[in-house]
Amino acid sequence: MAQTKKIKALDFEAQLKSVEKLYPTFQILDETGKVVSNDLLPDLKDEELVELFEQMLWSRALNDRSTTLARQGRLGFFAPTAGQEASQVASHFAFDKKDVLYPGYRDIPQLVLHGLPLHKAFLWSRGHVEGNNYPEDLQAMPPQIIIGAQIIQAAGSGVGLKKRGKQQVAFTYTGDGGSSQGDTYEGMNYAGAFKAPVVFYIQNNGYAISTPRHVQTAAPTLAQKAAAAGIPGIQVDGMDALAVYTVSKAARDWALAGNGPVLIETLTSRFGPHSLSGDDPKRYRDQASFDEWDKKDPLIRMRNFLTEKGLWTEEHEVELIERYDEEIKEAVKLADATPKQKVSDFLKNMFEVPTNVIEEQIAYFEKKEGNK
Ligand SMILES: Cc1ncc(C[n+]2csc(CCOP(=O)(O)OP(=O)(O)O)c2C)c(N)n1
């Protein structure tokens, strides 16, 4: 008897294959917007379903306008978001304004929906310190460029929230590339050990710049990375807003109830380049990959779902896009009207109490700027 058990334990191939089965892809809407799991439909009112789709449309409008602005040299760093609206906007929809957001550089839509004035997002993109000067009540950190660092911060924040008995959750996003960073595992492990209220997202859009997902890791799912930290992990169709919302809501409830963190892998796609700073996705993706993902556009399936329910019209959509374009234009104007960044102001922002060297540099630049 003991002999048989030993042999089974050494069946490495069977062990590898069995893990993937533990993380099936959770889905509610298929590519055409038809409901495939009626019993899992979220408990959202009609107005809320419409609001969710409106936010997704706004996110696409912001992406499109930001792409143009970046091409005109009127933004600084910009990481496109088209294709990721269900993953980003529908996940954010499950959280409360008092929950604390730790975004990555691509998570600007969630940050603005959480309360960052849009012109500040543009200023952040331009590297202006005012882009990091947040409203007092905004529960969020500026977007993280160092991949994985936000996972550590969210974990620490979650432990703090728990210690102080707050009814708040920390939530954070990284990508498939970010899932290979040591920080990601360390953060999940720490939060898991302390049963901290944190929801971790890995937005698996298939590529870390040009590195495809299958080269990134041998693991068949990224959700299974949760197992090593002793926390639940789930893989969700990241092009399906209702599925992402449902999973996110359940994860938030679970974390808030004191059970500890959850890891959510969203299977998604970015339709554009990694960033507008010179990368050409055609050099590492073939046309078939674009065509395959275009069909899964999260806007198409949500629009179809709402239209079928009699909750959506084309006229309303045209009106909305016009309004969003206007609002975005106004935000650009506000960003443009902000006084130009001074190096001295940037240096003043480095430390609460500046070091001697920084003080010397501030004095040097103030003199130089005064002479201009
Ligand atoms: C610690 C660290 N290493 C490397 C980089 C350079 N870098 C910027 S983006 C990127 C790829 C990230 O891919 P992924 O995590 O999949 O996120 P995505 O951009 O696809 O949303 C890399 C390697 C960085 N910013 N930080």
The ligand as a Gaussian input file, in Angstrom:
#p B3LYP/6-31G(d) Opt

LIG

1 1
 C       11.622000      45.932000     -12.185000
 C       11.475000      46.312000     -13.630000
 N       12.103000      45.567000     -14.579000
 C       11.976000      45.897000     -15.902000
 C       11.230000      46.981000     -16.276000
 C       11.101000      47.344000     -17.770000
 N        9.751000      47.009000     -18.250000
 C        8.801000      47.963000     -18.402000
 S        7.361000      47.340000     -18.936000
 C        7.953000      45.764000     -19.003000
 C        7.060000      44.614000     -19.404000
 C        5.892000      44.414000     -18.476000
 O        4.980000      43.498000     -18.983000
 P        3.702000      43.030000     -18.189000
 O        4.020000      42.874000     -16.737000
 O        3.171000      41.827000     -18.875000
 O        2.689000      44.249000     -18.266000
 P        2.002000      44.954000     -19.509000
 O        2.915000      46.085000     -19.908000
 O        1.824000      43.953000     -20.588000
 O        0.715000      45.497000     -19.019000
 C        9.297000      45.755000     -18.613000
 C       10.143000      44.533000     -18.571000
 C       10.596000      47.733000     -15.254000
 N        9.826000      48.777000     -15.532000
 N       10.729000      47.373000     -13.941000

